[in-house]
Amino acid sequence: MNDLSRGVDQSDEVPLVGDGVTQGIVRVGDTVRRPVRPFTLTIQAYLAHLHAEGFSGAPVPLGLDERGREVLSFVPGDVPREPLPPQTAREEVLVALAQLIRRLHDAAERWVAPEDAVWGGIPGTRVRTSTPDGEPPLVSHRDYCPGNVVFRDGLPVALIDFDLAKPTTRVDDLANALYYWAPLMHPEDRAPAFRDLDIPHRVAVFADAYGMTPRQRRILVSAAGTMIGRFHVNMRTAAEQDPVFRRFWDEGAKDRLPRAETWIQQEGPAITAEIAVR
C-alpha cells in the first residue's frame, strides 16, 4: 500500500505528458498525482464503485497526497498516439475494446451518483446530463481517444483519464468509442492503416463483441451523428476560450469535424444495414 503521508520529493516525480489538456500530471512510483479539480471527488467515488464491482480496467482512487493532489494508481501498459499505428487496426483490438467497455457499463449501471455530484467538461460548454436517445442513463467514460486507452500485449485492457465521465447512455458511449476506433471519420482524416478499411464491417464486429441490442443497433448511427455535431459545436466554443483547444481547432478539428458530419450522413445507412440483427 502507498504511504501518502510520506512527503514526495520532486526528484521522485516523472512528468506524464499527454495531449496537454491537463497540466501538472506526474508519476510517483506506482501512483499518479494530478491537480484537484471541482469534479475530482465525484470521479474518485465513481472509480471506487467500479473497483468494488470487480472492474479492474481503471485507476484505483487513493485520495489526496500531502500537497493536496489527487492520487491514483498507475496503470501499466502502452498508450498509442495519433496517428494510430498499424497494429491497432486489427479487429482483435475492436473486440477487446468492446468487451472492456461492456464490463465498464455493467459495473457502472449500479452506481447512483451523489446529489452534489460535479461533472467535468471542456471550456465554455454546458455540462449535459440528459439522455436524448431514451436509454437508461449511467455514468461512463465518454472519451475513448487513443491517449485514454491502455494496451498490453497489443490489446486494450484499461482506461485512464475519466475527466469527462458523467451521465450518458450505453449507445452514446459506444458511439464515442467507435468515432475513434472504427473510426467514424472521413477517410482523409483517418490514420493510414485505417484509411481503406470496411467501416460498416468494423462497426458490426464491435457491436457483436459488445452484445448490442437490436434497439441500440437501430439508433447507433443517429446517436453518432448527434455526437459528432456536438463535438463540432463544443470544440469551436472551447477554441474561442482556451489556448489548448484553440491549438486542437487550428491543427485540424475545424476541418475534420465537418467532414465527419457529412461522412456519417452519407455512410450511416450502410452501417445501420450491416449491424442490423438478421
C-alpha positions as CSV (number, residue, x, y, z in Angstrom):
1,M,0.0,0.0,0.0
2,N,1.2,3.5,-0.7
3,D,2.1,5.7,2.2
4,L,0.5,9.0,1.2
5,S,1.6,10.7,4.4
6,R,5.3,10.5,3.3
7,G,6.5,13.6,1.6
8,V,7.3,13.3,-2.1
9,D,10.5,14.9,-3.2
10,Q,10.3,16.5,-6.7
11,S,13.2,14.3,-7.8
12,D,10.7,11.3,-7.4
13,E,8.3,12.8,-9.9
14,V,8.2,11.9,-13.6
15,P,6.1,14.2,-15.7
16,L,3.4,12.4,-17.7
17,V,2.7,14.3,-20.9
18,G,-0.5,13.5,-22.8
19,D,-2.5,15.8,-25.1
20,G,-1.7,18.9,-23.0
21,V,-5.3,19.5,-21.7
22,T,-4.4,18.8,-18.0
23,Q,-1.1,20.2,-16.8
24,G,0.9,19.0,-13.8
25,I,0.3,15.3,-14.0
26,V,3.3,13.3,-12.7
27,R,4.1,9.7,-11.8
28,V,5.5,8.9,-8.4
29,G,6.4,5.2,-8.1
30,D,3.3,3.2,-8.7
31,T,1.0,6.2,-8.4
32,V,-0.1,9.2,-10.5
33,R,-0.6,12.6,-9.0
34,R,-3.0,15.1,-10.6
35,P,-4.2,18.6,-9.8
36,V,-7.6,18.5,-8.0
37,R,-10.5,19.9,-10.0
38,P,-14.1,20.6,-8.9
39,F,-15.2,17.1,-10.1
40,T,-12.3,15.1,-8.6
41,L,-14.2,13.8,-5.6
42,T,-17.1,12.7,-7.7
43,I,-14.9,10.8,-10.1
44,Q,-13.0,9.2,-7.2
45,A,-16.3,7.9,-5.8
46,Y,-17.2,6.6,-9.2
47,L,-13.8,4.8,-9.6
48,A,-14.1,3.3,-6.2
49,H,-17.5,1.9,-7.1
50,L,-16.1,0.3,-10.3
51,H,-13.4,-1.5,-8.4
52,A,-15.9,-2.6,-5.8
53,E,-17.9,-4.1,-8.6
54,G,-14.9,-6.0,-9.9
55,F,-13.9,-3.8,-12.8
56,S,-10.1,-3.6,-12.8
57,G,-9.7,-1.7,-16.1
58,A,-9.4,1.8,-14.5
59,P,-7.1,3.5,-12.0
60,V,-7.7,2.9,-8.3
61,P,-8.5,6.1,-6.4
62,L,-6.2,6.7,-3.5
63,G,-7.4,10.0,-2.1
64,L,-5.2,13.1,-1.8
65,D,-1.5,13.5,-1.1
66,E,0.2,15.9,1.4
67,R,0.3,18.6,-1.3
68,G,-3.5,18.3,-2.0
69,R,-3.1,16.5,-5.3
70,E,-5.4,13.6,-6.4
71,V,-3.7,10.2,-6.1
72,L,-4.5,7.3,-8.4
73,S,-2.8,4.0,-9.1
74,F,-0.5,4.0,-12.1
75,V,-1.9,1.7,-14.9
76,P,1.0,0.0,-16.6
77,G,0.9,-0.6,-20.3
78,D,1.3,1.2,-23.7
79,V,-0.8,4.2,-24.8
80,P,-0.9,4.6,-28.5
81,R,-0.6,8.1,-30.0
82,E,-2.1,9.5,-33.2
83,P,-1.8,8.7,-36.0
84,L,-2.8,5.2,-34.7
85,P,-0.1,2.6,-35.6
86,P,-1.0,-0.3,-38.0
87,Q,-1.2,-2.9,-35.2
88,T,-4.2,-1.0,-33.6
89,A,-6.3,-1.5,-36.8
90,R,-6.7,-5.3,-36.1
91,E,-10.2,-6.5,-35.5
92,E,-9.0,-8.1,-32.3
93,V,-8.4,-4.6,-30.9
94,L,-12.1,-3.7,-31.6
95,V,-13.3,-6.9,-29.9
96,A,-11.2,-6.3,-26.8
97,L,-12.2,-2.7,-26.6
98,A,-15.9,-3.5,-26.9
99,Q,-15.6,-6.2,-24.2
100,L,-13.8,-3.8,-21.9
101,I,-16.5,-1.2,-22.3
102,R,-19.2,-3.8,-21.8
103,R,-17.6,-4.7,-18.4
104,L,-17.4,-1.0,-17.5
105,H,-21.0,-0.4,-18.3
106,D,-22.2,-3.4,-16.4
107,A,-20.3,-2.3,-13.3
108,A,-21.4,1.4,-13.7
109,E,-25.1,0.8,-14.0
110,R,-25.4,0.0,-10.3
111,W,-23.8,3.3,-9.2
112,V,-26.1,6.1,-8.1
113,A,-24.2,9.5,-8.2
114,P,-24.4,11.6,-5.1
115,E,-26.8,14.6,-5.2
116,D,-23.9,17.0,-5.0
117,A,-22.0,15.3,-7.9
118,V,-19.9,17.6,-10.0
119,W,-19.0,16.7,-13.6
120,G,-16.2,17.9,-15.9
121,G,-16.4,19.3,-19.4
122,I,-14.5,21.2,-22.0
123,P,-14.2,25.0,-21.6
124,G,-17.3,27.1,-22.4
125,T,-19.7,24.2,-22.8
126,R,-22.7,23.3,-20.7
127,V,-22.5,20.1,-18.8
128,R,-25.2,18.0,-20.5
129,T,-26.6,15.2,-18.3
130,S,-29.8,14.4,-20.3
131,T,-30.1,11.2,-22.4
132,P,-32.0,12.2,-25.6
133,D,-31.7,8.7,-27.1
134,G,-34.2,7.4,-24.5
135,E,-31.9,4.7,-23.0
136,P,-31.5,4.4,-19.2
137,P,-28.7,6.6,-18.0
138,L,-25.4,5.5,-16.5
139,V,-22.1,7.2,-15.8
140,S,-19.4,6.2,-18.2
141,H,-16.1,7.3,-19.6
142,R,-17.2,9.3,-22.7
143,D,-13.7,9.9,-24.1
144,Y,-12.1,6.9,-25.8
145,C,-9.5,8.8,-27.7
146,P,-6.2,6.8,-28.2
147,G,-4.5,8.6,-25.3
148,N,-7.0,7.2,-22.8
149,V,-6.8,3.6,-23.8
150,V,-4.1,1.4,-22.3
151,F,-2.8,-1.6,-24.2
152,R,-0.9,-4.7,-23.1
153,D,0.3,-7.4,-25.4
154,G,-1.3,-5.5,-28.3
155,L,-4.9,-5.3,-26.9
156,P,-6.9,-2.7,-24.9
157,V,-7.0,-3.7,-21.2
158,A,-7.8,-0.5,-19.3
159,L,-9.0,3.1,-19.5
160,I,-7.5,6.2,-18.0
161,D,-8.4,9.9,-17.7
162,F,-12.0,9.9,-16.5
163,D,-12.2,13.7,-16.5
164,L,-15.2,13.7,-18.9
165,A,-17.1,10.9,-17.2
166,K,-20.7,11.8,-16.4
167,P,-24.2,10.5,-17.0
168,T,-24.7,9.2,-20.6
169,T,-26.2,6.1,-22.1
170,R,-24.7,2.9,-23.4
171,V,-25.3,3.7,-27.0
172,D,-24.0,7.3,-26.8
173,D,-20.8,6.0,-25.1
174,L,-20.4,3.3,-27.7
175,A,-20.7,5.9,-30.5
176,N,-17.8,7.8,-28.8
177,A,-15.6,4.7,-28.9
178,L,-16.5,3.9,-32.5
179,Y,-15.7,7.5,-33.6
180,Y,-12.1,7.0,-32.6
181,W,-11.6,3.3,-33.3
182,A,-13.8,2.2,-36.2
183,P,-13.3,5.1,-37.0
184,L,-16.4,7.1,-37.9
185,M,-14.4,9.7,-39.8
186,H,-13.9,10.7,-43.4
187,P,-11.1,8.6,-45.0
188,E,-9.0,11.8,-45.4
189,D,-8.8,12.1,-41.6
190,R,-8.0,8.5,-40.6
191,A,-4.6,7.1,-39.8
192,P,-3.1,5.4,-42.9
193,A,-3.7,1.9,-41.6
194,F,-7.4,2.7,-41.2
195,R,-8.0,4.7,-44.4
196,D,-9.3,1.9,-46.7
197,L,-10.9,-0.4,-44.1
198,D,-14.5,-1.6,-44.3
199,I,-16.1,0.6,-41.6
200,P,-19.6,-0.9,-41.6
201,H,-18.0,-4.3,-41.1
202,R,-15.8,-3.0,-38.3
203,V,-18.8,-1.4,-36.5
204,A,-20.6,-4.8,-36.8
205,V,-17.6,-6.6,-35.2
206,F,-17.6,-4.1,-32.3
207,A,-21.4,-4.3,-31.9
208,D,-21.3,-8.1,-31.8
209,A,-18.4,-8.2,-29.3
210,Y,-20.2,-5.8,-27.0
211,G,-23.6,-7.5,-27.4
212,M,-25.5,-4.5,-28.6
213,T,-29.3,-4.9,-28.5
214,P,-31.4,-4.6,-31.6
215,R,-32.6,-1.2,-30.5
216,Q,-29.1,0.0,-29.8
217,R,-28.1,-1.1,-33.3
218,R,-31.0,0.8,-34.8
219,I,-30.2,4.1,-33.1
220,L,-26.4,3.9,-33.1
221,V,-25.9,5.9,-36.3
222,S,-28.3,8.6,-35.2
223,A,-26.5,8.9,-31.9
224,A,-23.2,9.1,-33.6
225,G,-24.3,11.8,-35.9
226,T,-25.6,13.9,-33.0
227,M,-22.4,13.3,-31.1
228,I,-20.2,14.4,-33.9
229,G,-22.3,17.5,-34.4
230,R,-21.9,18.2,-30.6
231,F,-18.1,17.7,-30.9
232,H,-18.1,20.3,-33.7
233,V,-20.0,22.9,-31.7
234,N,-18.2,22.3,-28.4
235,M,-14.8,22.3,-29.9
236,R,-15.5,25.6,-31.7
237,T,-16.7,27.2,-28.5
238,A,-13.8,25.9,-26.5
239,A,-11.3,27.1,-29.1
240,E,-12.6,30.7,-28.5
241,Q,-11.8,30.5,-24.8
242,D,-8.9,28.1,-24.2
243,P,-5.4,28.1,-26.0
244,V,-5.1,24.3,-25.8
245,F,-8.4,23.8,-27.6
246,R,-7.5,26.6,-30.0
247,R,-4.5,24.5,-31.0
248,F,-6.7,21.4,-31.5
249,W,-9.0,23.5,-33.6
250,D,-6.3,25.1,-35.7
251,E,-4.4,21.8,-36.1
252,G,-7.4,20.1,-37.8
253,A,-10.6,19.9,-35.8
254,K,-12.1,22.8,-37.7
255,D,-11.9,20.8,-40.9
256,R,-12.1,17.2,-39.6
257,L,-15.4,17.5,-37.7
258,P,-17.4,19.0,-40.6
259,R,-16.1,16.2,-42.9
260,A,-17.1,13.6,-40.3
261,E,-20.6,15.1,-40.1
262,T,-21.0,14.8,-43.9
263,W,-19.4,11.3,-44.0
264,I,-21.7,9.8,-41.3
265,Q,-24.8,11.2,-43.1
266,Q,-23.6,9.5,-46.3
267,E,-22.4,6.2,-44.9
268,G,-24.8,5.9,-42.0
269,P,-27.4,3.8,-43.9
270,A,-24.7,1.2,-44.9
271,I,-23.6,1.0,-41.3
272,T,-27.1,0.5,-40.0
273,A,-27.8,-2.2,-42.6
274,E,-24.6,-4.1,-41.7
275,I,-25.2,-4.2,-37.9
276,A,-28.9,-5.0,-38.1
277,V,-29.8,-8.2,-36.4
278,R,-30.7,-10.7,-39.1
